[in-house]
Amino acid sequence: LPQAMFELVTSEASYYKSLNLLVSHFMENERLKKILHQSEAHILFSNVLDVMAVSERFLLDLEQRVEENIVISDVCDIVYQHTVNHFSVYITYVSNQTYQERAYKQLLQDKPAFREVISQLELDPKCKGLSFSSFLILPFQRITRLKLLVQNILKKVEEKSDRETTALDAHKELETVVKACNEGVRKMSRTEQMISIQKKLEFKIKSVPIISHSRWLLKQGELQQMNGPKTSRTLRTKKLFREIYLFLFNDLLVICRQIPGDKYQVFDSAPRGLLRVEELEDQGQSLANVFILRLLENADDREASYMLKASSQSEMKRWMISLAPNRRTKFVSFTSRLVDCPQIQCVHPYVAQQPDELSLELADVLNILDKTDDGWIFGERLHDQERGWFPSSMGEEILNPKIRAQNLKECFRVHKSDDSQRRKLGSRNRQ
């Protein structure tokens, strides 16, 4: 336990040192200042000075605690205080990430002088071979790591002790900040994405306004639509299937055909809540990975049905789960976590390529909710309940039931304060 607490302190010291380098070595470099316009510098460095000031104050309090006694009594009370009172600066910094990345790419492309100075600065031994962009991403990595460090302390403190209470409180507050950071990043990139999609759509039917603050893209891609009514299927037809393109948002499905000039012509749409999917019984090779999509109420206010073919079994399952997520009941919900469920541990990091995928860090543990024969898993990460698809080669299944039970116990312990809060709210609502 003291080691876990000490790691939190030493890692904050290392992080603060790196932040200091970002400011003194890059941000305050005189040559760079002359090249960058004030607005460009603001987008690139955002509120990093506020973030550094918060880290400095936090580190001072942590070091003072270490000085009081080499065997640290607790650090989670300090984490809690700083998270509640100061860590909102992280939300501002992280939310700016989409613009920051875009500005950096643009500057590298448009300003050779900027590219030259950055390359020279990166070569300095102080940077230890790290790139400028790896310094820019430090605050987001830190706030996520802090949550995991507190989680590690929580696993080691005595149950029903004061230290457990402060660790639970600190973890809960950090989780709130991390979620707000993620949400900030998502909102910025989603808005950009929606504007881009709106420009590509041409409506053959009555136009639907795509851009909305409460709408985002869940999945997009090409599927094959079977021609002709279901009863008159014939494999002799030359063109049995034709391509259609789907844009699935959290509240809306738009069905299109791709037309020249990277445009899409919309010929049908339906609210996501009025979609139903149905798997076809295997009917030979030509009908493999085929499913039926029903629109209970389409753009013409009538029921419509599409027979769709995916490129693989995993792609079919992914579309079916995205289109109608409540069709299956076999998923393990948080309340039934105590039931043994297949688990997998991440052994290779993975960066999500599609909106329905899940990025993985080393040692993440996930419940396996579904899997396909061609190497994809639909999982729920234990420490934050995020769900998504990832290649099965990224992890190793946990075969030992005792280790699975231990993982569930730790997960249940970390989230029990949230659970008791939910129960209190539930009973209050019932009353």
Buried (B, 14 or more C-beta within 10 A) or exposed (E): BEEBBBBBBEBBEEBBEBBEBBBEBBBEBEEBEEBBEEEBBBBBBBBBEBBBBBBEEBBEBBEEBBEEEEEBEBBBBBBBBBBBEBBEBBBBBBBBBBBBBBBBEEBBEEBEEBBEBBEEBBEEEEBEEEEBBBBBBBBBEBBBBBBBBBBBBBBBBEEEEEBBBBBBBBBBBBBBBBEBBBBBBBBBBBBEBBEEBEEBBEBEBEEEEBEEEEBBBBBBBEBBBBEEEEEEBEEEEEEBBEEBBBBBBEEBBBBBBBEEEEEBBBBBBBBBEBBBBEEBEEEEEEBBBBBBBBBEBBBEEEEBEBBBBBEBBBBBBBBBBBBBBEEEEEBBEBEEBEEEBBBBBBEEEBEEEBBBBBBBEEEBBBBBBBBBEEEBBBBBBBBBBBBBBBBBEBBEEBEEEEEBEEBBEBBBBBBEBBEEEEEEEEEEEEE
